[in-house]
Amino acid sequence: MEQKNEIIEQFLERLRQSIEEGRFVKLTLSKPGGQDKDLKNIYARLIELKGEEALSFTLRYATRDIVKNHPAGEGVAMVGLWLGQDFLNGDLLTLDEDVSIQYSKKRKPRLFFRAASQAEQPPKEHNKPKQYFIEAEGNPYLPAMGITNASGNVVASGQRKFRQINKYIEIIDGLLQQHPLPAQPHIVDMGSGKGYLTFALYDHLANQLGLQPTLMGIELRQNLVDFCNTLAQKAGYDKLSFRAQDIHDYHPDRIDMLIALHACDIATDIAIAKGIQAGAQIIIVAPCCHKQIRQQMHCQTGLQAILRHGILEERQAELLTDGIRALLMESRGYRTKVFEFISTEHTAKNLMIVGLKGKADEDALAKVDSIKQDYGIDYHYLERLLEG
């Protein structure tokens, strides 16, 4: 134990010295080893905060990043807590040397030293220029959608939509790192609307990731379908197309990724069922409206005293509807995540359910039955679709 602590202290001491002597470049903690499986890595850089140096940690999760700033001394202590517990690799880059700490399967650490790979320090500005997955300049679809002007600058009225597009692509990119698609993926966007996110996804997959996607947008409104098809042709997106059709009547032979954002009420269930039945590797939905379950709800537990208030019953119906959706997806072999898509300043309908193809949860249906019994629910629409 003493040797183990000594090795960690050597690493932390080099981290302290590099900060105090102005030689620190960056720090990365990787190879997760803790309980939080969604936390992929941590990146640390030095910033100036209120005139003092601080370590800025970016905690990178599968679907989001969280930034936490700590005074330098406190930040070094945080690294000591993470190493050997949450992360089994640490890489410290300084102007003089690169130092790595690596843990074996038995959690025994070793230090490795290499010549410095960095000759300059990064800037210490607190607010770094934002790097976007989808850049404003040079994208042919953004001006046509009113997000940028002819010069490639985001217009005032397009700021929120531009941030939403980039957050969406950030989520998709994170999911693809966990569950890659084939080189020529078939993707369906059910309820594609004006195509903001559909075009951005095609752009990212084809032009950034080098895939050859075939992407179909399904939308009821013929005028939006015509607009999007014309724009796709002008942009040179040969394998991006849109069809005016009810998603219930769409029967694809193959889907690798299914997307349905803000499909109202049972339309979300129809989309999920289509994805499951087509064997989609990734299913992404952002539900909207939750009427089907609320109309049946008759709580059989002590929560009835709370749910007599309409607004609370409505919110509970949303939780139950989406929670059961996730469980039903798990029963069919999907690992699910339910999280906030974008902040409520953009839209109140901001929940996203993601399913990645994996192993079925044999207990999921029993959990659904228990929930239905507690809340007096006869059936969930997705159940019937999957049974059929």
C-alpha positions as CSV (number, residue, x, y, z in Angstrom):
1,M,0.0,0.0,0.0
2,E,2.9,2.4,0.8
3,Q,4.4,1.8,-2.6
4,K,1.1,2.3,-4.3
5,N,0.6,5.7,-2.5
6,E,4.2,6.7,-3.2
7,I,3.6,6.2,-7.0
8,I,0.4,8.2,-6.9
9,E,2.1,10.9,-4.9
10,Q,5.0,11.0,-7.4
11,F,2.5,11.6,-10.2
12,L,0.5,14.2,-8.3
13,E,3.8,16.0,-7.2
14,R,4.8,16.3,-10.9
15,L,1.4,17.7,-11.6
16,R,1.7,20.3,-8.7
17,Q,5.2,21.3,-9.9
18,S,4.2,21.7,-13.5
19,I,1.4,24.1,-12.5
20,E,3.6,26.0,-10.0
21,E,6.5,26.3,-12.4
22,G,4.4,27.2,-15.4
23,R,5.2,24.0,-17.3
24,F,1.7,22.4,-17.3
25,V,0.1,21.7,-20.7
26,K,-2.8,19.4,-20.1
27,L,-4.0,16.3,-18.2
28,T,-6.3,13.4,-19.3
29,L,-7.8,10.7,-17.2
30,S,-9.1,7.7,-19.2
31,K,-9.9,4.0,-19.0
32,P,-13.0,4.1,-16.7
33,G,-12.8,1.8,-13.8
34,G,-15.5,3.1,-11.5
35,Q,-19.3,2.6,-11.0
36,D,-20.3,5.4,-13.3
37,K,-20.1,3.7,-16.7
38,D,-21.3,6.8,-18.6
39,L,-18.3,8.8,-17.6
40,K,-15.8,8.2,-20.4
41,N,-12.8,10.4,-19.6
42,I,-11.8,13.7,-18.0
43,Y,-9.8,16.4,-19.6
44,A,-8.1,19.1,-17.5
45,R,-6.6,22.5,-18.6
46,L,-5.3,25.5,-16.7
47,I,-7.4,28.6,-16.7
48,E,-7.4,32.0,-15.0
49,L,-10.4,32.5,-12.9
50,K,-10.9,35.8,-11.0
51,G,-7.2,36.4,-11.3
52,E,-6.2,33.0,-9.9
53,E,-5.0,29.9,-11.7
54,A,-7.5,27.1,-11.6
55,L,-7.9,23.6,-13.1
56,S,-10.8,23.3,-15.4
57,F,-12.1,19.7,-15.7
58,T,-14.3,18.6,-18.6
59,L,-16.1,15.4,-17.5
60,R,-17.1,13.7,-20.8
61,Y,-20.1,11.5,-20.6
62,A,-21.7,9.5,-23.4
63,T,-24.3,12.2,-24.2
64,R,-23.0,15.4,-22.5
65,D,-20.0,17.3,-21.1
66,I,-19.9,18.8,-17.7
67,V,-17.2,21.4,-16.8
68,K,-16.1,21.9,-13.2
69,N,-13.5,24.5,-12.1
70,H,-11.3,24.1,-9.0
71,P,-8.5,26.1,-7.5
72,A,-5.2,24.5,-8.6
73,G,-4.4,22.8,-5.2
74,E,-8.0,21.5,-4.8
75,G,-7.9,20.3,-8.4
76,V,-4.7,18.2,-7.8
77,A,-6.4,16.6,-4.8
78,M,-9.4,15.8,-7.1
79,V,-7.1,14.0,-9.5
80,G,-5.8,11.9,-6.6
81,L,-9.3,10.8,-5.8
82,W,-10.2,9.9,-9.3
83,L,-7.0,7.9,-10.0
84,G,-7.1,4.2,-9.2
85,Q,-10.9,4.5,-8.6
86,D,-12.8,6.1,-11.4
87,F,-9.9,6.0,-13.9
88,L,-7.0,3.6,-14.4
89,N,-4.9,5.8,-16.8
90,G,-3.6,9.3,-16.3
91,D,-1.6,11.3,-18.8
92,L,0.2,14.5,-17.8
93,L,1.7,16.6,-20.5
94,T,4.2,19.3,-19.6
95,L,6.8,21.4,-21.4
96,D,9.6,19.2,-20.0
97,E,8.2,15.7,-20.1
98,D,5.1,13.5,-20.5
99,V,4.2,11.4,-17.5
100,S,1.7,8.6,-17.5
101,I,0.3,6.5,-14.6
102,Q,-1.3,3.2,-15.5
103,Y,-3.0,0.7,-13.3
104,S,-2.9,-3.1,-13.8
105,K,-6.0,-5.3,-13.4
106,K,-5.1,-5.7,-9.8
107,R,-5.0,-1.9,-9.4
108,K,-1.3,-1.6,-9.1
109,P,0.1,1.7,-10.5
110,R,3.2,2.2,-12.6
111,L,4.8,5.4,-13.9
112,F,6.1,6.0,-17.4
113,F,8.1,8.9,-18.6
114,R,8.6,10.1,-22.2
115,A,10.1,13.1,-23.9
116,A,7.8,16.2,-24.0
117,S,5.3,16.0,-26.9
118,Q,4.2,19.6,-26.5
119,A,6.3,22.7,-27.0
120,E,3.7,25.3,-26.2
121,Q,1.1,25.9,-23.6
122,P,-2.5,26.4,-24.6
123,P,-4.2,29.7,-23.8
124,K,-5.6,30.1,-20.3
125,E,-8.8,32.0,-21.3
126,H,-11.8,30.8,-19.2
127,N,-14.2,30.9,-22.2
128,K,-12.6,29.2,-25.1
129,P,-14.0,29.8,-28.6
130,K,-16.8,27.2,-29.1
131,Q,-16.0,24.4,-31.5
132,Y,-19.1,23.3,-33.3
133,F,-19.7,20.0,-35.0
134,I,-21.7,21.8,-37.7
135,E,-20.0,25.0,-38.7
136,A,-22.0,28.0,-39.8
137,E,-19.9,28.9,-42.8
138,G,-20.0,26.9,-46.0
139,N,-23.0,24.8,-45.2
140,P,-25.5,25.1,-48.1
141,Y,-28.6,24.2,-46.2
142,L,-28.3,26.7,-43.3
143,P,-29.0,29.9,-45.3
144,A,-32.0,28.3,-46.9
145,M,-33.4,27.5,-43.5
146,G,-32.8,31.0,-42.2
147,I,-30.1,30.1,-39.7
148,T,-27.2,31.9,-41.4
149,N,-27.0,34.8,-43.8
150,A,-25.3,34.7,-47.2
151,S,-21.9,35.4,-45.6
152,G,-22.2,32.3,-43.3
153,N,-22.9,34.2,-40.1
154,V,-25.6,32.9,-37.7
155,V,-28.4,35.4,-37.7
156,A,-30.0,36.5,-34.4
157,S,-33.2,34.5,-35.0
158,G,-31.2,31.4,-35.8
159,Q,-29.0,31.3,-32.7
160,R,-31.1,28.9,-30.7
161,K,-31.7,26.6,-33.6
162,F,-28.0,26.5,-34.5
163,R,-27.1,25.6,-30.9
164,Q,-29.8,22.9,-30.9
165,I,-28.5,21.4,-34.2
166,N,-25.0,21.2,-32.7
167,K,-26.1,19.7,-29.5
168,Y,-28.1,17.1,-31.4
169,I,-25.0,16.2,-33.5
170,E,-22.9,16.1,-30.4
171,I,-25.2,13.5,-28.9
172,I,-25.3,11.5,-32.1
173,D,-21.5,11.6,-32.3
174,G,-21.2,10.3,-28.8
175,L,-23.6,7.5,-29.5
176,L,-21.7,6.4,-32.6
177,Q,-18.5,6.2,-30.6
178,Q,-20.2,3.6,-28.4
179,H,-22.1,1.8,-31.1
180,P,-20.7,2.5,-34.6
181,L,-22.9,2.2,-37.7
182,P,-21.9,0.3,-40.8
183,A,-20.1,2.2,-43.6
184,Q,-23.3,2.5,-45.6
185,P,-26.0,3.0,-43.0
186,H,-29.7,3.2,-43.7
187,I,-31.3,5.9,-41.5
188,V,-34.9,7.0,-41.2
189,D,-36.0,10.3,-39.6
190,M,-39.8,10.0,-38.8
191,G,-41.4,13.4,-38.6
192,S,-38.5,15.3,-40.2
193,G,-40.4,18.6,-40.4
194,K,-38.4,21.3,-42.1
195,G,-35.3,19.1,-42.0
196,Y,-33.0,21.2,-39.7
197,L,-31.6,18.1,-37.9
198,T,-32.0,15.8,-40.8
199,F,-29.7,17.8,-43.0
200,A,-27.2,18.3,-40.2
201,L,-27.1,14.6,-39.5
202,Y,-26.4,13.7,-43.2
203,D,-23.8,16.4,-43.3
204,H,-22.0,15.1,-40.3
205,L,-22.1,11.4,-41.3
206,A,-21.1,12.0,-44.9
207,N,-18.7,14.9,-44.6
208,Q,-17.2,14.6,-41.2
209,L,-17.3,10.8,-40.5
210,G,-16.8,9.7,-44.1
211,L,-19.8,7.3,-44.1
212,Q,-22.1,6.8,-47.1
213,P,-25.5,7.2,-45.5
214,T,-28.9,6.7,-47.1
215,L,-31.2,8.9,-45.1
216,M,-34.9,9.1,-45.6
217,G,-37.0,11.8,-43.9
218,I,-40.7,11.0,-43.5
219,E,-43.1,14.0,-43.1
220,L,-46.8,14.4,-43.7
221,R,-46.7,17.9,-45.0
222,Q,-46.1,17.9,-48.7
223,N,-44.8,21.5,-48.8
224,L,-42.0,20.7,-46.4
225,V,-41.2,17.5,-48.3
226,D,-40.9,19.5,-51.5
227,F,-38.8,22.1,-49.9
228,C,-36.4,19.6,-48.4
229,N,-36.0,17.5,-51.5
230,T,-35.2,20.6,-53.6
231,L,-32.7,21.7,-51.0
232,A,-31.0,18.3,-50.8
233,Q,-30.5,18.4,-54.6
234,K,-29.0,21.9,-54.5
235,A,-26.7,20.8,-51.7
236,G,-25.5,17.8,-53.6
237,Y,-26.8,15.4,-50.9
238,D,-27.6,12.6,-53.3
239,K,-28.7,10.0,-50.8
240,L,-30.8,12.3,-48.6
241,S,-34.5,12.3,-49.6
242,F,-37.9,13.0,-48.1
243,R,-41.2,11.4,-48.5
244,A,-44.8,12.6,-47.8
245,Q,-46.3,9.7,-45.8
246,D,-47.8,8.7,-42.5
247,I,-45.2,6.9,-40.5
248,H,-47.7,4.2,-39.8
249,D,-47.8,3.3,-43.5
250,Y,-44.0,3.3,-43.9
251,H,-42.5,-0.3,-44.0
252,P,-38.8,-0.2,-44.6
253,D,-36.8,-3.4,-45.2
254,R,-33.8,-2.2,-43.3
255,I,-33.1,0.5,-40.6
256,D,-29.7,1.0,-39.0
257,M,-30.7,4.1,-37.1
258,L,-34.3,5.3,-36.4
259,I,-35.0,8.9,-35.3
260,A,-38.3,10.4,-34.3
261,L,-38.1,13.8,-32.6
262,H,-41.2,15.4,-31.1
263,A,-43.6,12.8,-32.6
264,C,-46.9,13.5,-30.9
265,D,-48.3,11.0,-28.4
266,I,-48.6,7.4,-29.9
267,A,-46.6,8.5,-33.0
268,T,-43.5,8.0,-30.8
269,D,-44.6,4.5,-30.0
270,I,-45.2,3.8,-33.7
271,A,-41.7,5.0,-34.5
272,I,-40.1,2.9,-31.8
273,A,-42.0,-0.2,-32.9
274,K,-40.9,0.4,-36.5
275,G,-37.3,0.6,-35.4
276,I,-37.5,-2.5,-33.2
277,Q,-39.2,-4.5,-35.9
278,A,-36.6,-3.5,-38.5
279,G,-33.8,-4.4,-36.2
280,A,-32.4,-0.9,-35.9
281,Q,-29.0,-0.7,-34.1
282,I,-29.8,2.8,-32.7
283,I,-33.2,4.3,-31.8
284,I,-33.5,7.9,-30.9
285,V,-36.8,9.5,-29.9
286,A,-37.8,12.8,-28.2
287,P,-41.4,12.3,-27.1
288,C,-44.1,14.9,-27.3
289,C,-47.5,14.8,-25.7
290,H,-48.6,11.9,-23.5
291,K,-52.3,11.5,-23.8
292,Q,-52.7,7.7,-24.1
293,I,-51.5,6.8,-20.6
294,R,-53.0,9.7,-18.8
295,Q,-56.5,8.9,-20.0
296,Q,-56.2,5.5,-18.3
297,M,-54.4,6.4,-15.1
298,H,-56.2,5.6,-11.9
299,C,-53.5,5.4,-9.2
300,Q,-53.8,2.5,-6.7
301,T,-51.2,3.8,-4.3
302,G,-50.8,6.5,-1.7
303,L,-49.7,8.8,-4.5
304,Q,-53.3,9.4,-5.4
305,A,-53.4,12.1,-2.8
306,I,-50.8,14.0,-4.8
307,L,-52.0,13.0,-8.3
308,R,-55.5,14.5,-7.7
309,H,-53.8,17.8,-8.8
310,G,-54.1,17.9,-12.6
311,I,-50.7,19.3,-13.3
312,L,-49.0,16.7,-11.2
313,E,-51.0,13.9,-12.7
314,E,-49.9,15.2,-16.2
315,R,-46.3,15.2,-15.2
316,Q,-46.6,11.7,-13.7
317,A,-48.2,10.5,-16.9
318,E,-45.3,11.7,-18.9
319,L,-42.8,9.9,-16.6
320,L,-44.8,6.7,-16.8
321,T,-45.3,6.8,-20.5
322,D,-41.6,7.3,-21.2
323,G,-40.4,5.0,-18.5
324,I,-42.5,2.2,-19.8
325,R,-41.2,2.9,-23.3
326,A,-37.7,2.5,-22.1
327,L,-38.6,-0.8,-20.3
328,L,-40.3,-2.2,-23.4
329,M,-37.3,-1.3,-25.5
330,E,-35.1,-3.1,-22.9
331,S,-37.3,-6.2,-23.1
332,R,-36.6,-6.3,-26.8
333,G,-32.8,-6.1,-26.5
334,Y,-31.9,-2.4,-26.2
335,R,-29.8,-0.6,-23.6
336,T,-31.6,2.6,-23.0
337,K,-30.7,6.1,-21.8
338,V,-33.2,8.8,-20.9
339,F,-31.8,12.3,-20.6
340,E,-32.4,16.0,-21.3
341,F,-31.8,16.8,-24.9
342,I,-31.5,20.6,-24.7
343,S,-32.3,23.0,-21.9
344,T,-35.8,24.2,-21.2
345,E,-35.0,27.7,-22.4
346,H,-35.3,26.2,-25.9
347,T,-38.3,24.0,-25.5
348,A,-40.3,22.4,-22.7
349,K,-40.3,19.1,-24.6
350,N,-36.7,18.2,-24.1
351,L,-36.6,14.6,-23.0
352,M,-34.7,12.1,-25.2
353,I,-34.9,8.3,-25.1
354,V,-32.0,6.4,-26.8
355,G,-31.8,2.7,-27.3
356,L,-28.6,0.9,-28.4
357,K,-29.0,-2.7,-29.6
358,G,-27.7,-5.1,-26.9
359,K,-29.0,-7.8,-24.6
360,A,-32.6,-8.2,-23.6
361,D,-33.6,-7.5,-20.0
362,E,-35.7,-10.6,-19.0
363,D,-37.3,-8.8,-16.1
364,A,-38.4,-5.7,-18.0
365,L,-41.9,-6.9,-18.8
366,A,-42.5,-7.9,-15.2
367,K,-41.5,-4.4,-14.1
368,V,-44.0,-3.0,-16.7
369,D,-46.8,-5.1,-15.3
370,S,-46.1,-4.0,-11.8
371,I,-46.2,-0.3,-12.8
372,K,-49.4,-0.8,-14.7
373,Q,-51.0,-2.4,-11.7
374,D,-49.9,0.4,-9.3
375,Y,-51.4,3.1,-11.6
376,G,-54.5,1.3,-12.9
377,I,-53.1,1.3,-16.5
378,D,-54.7,-1.2,-18.8
379,Y,-52.2,-1.1,-21.6
380,H,-49.4,0.9,-23.1
381,Y,-49.8,1.5,-26.9
382,L,-46.2,0.4,-27.6
383,E,-47.0,-3.0,-26.0
384,R,-49.8,-3.7,-28.5
385,L,-47.6,-2.6,-31.4
386,L,-44.9,-5.0,-30.4
387,E,-47.3,-7.8,-29.8
388,G,-48.8,-7.4,-33.3
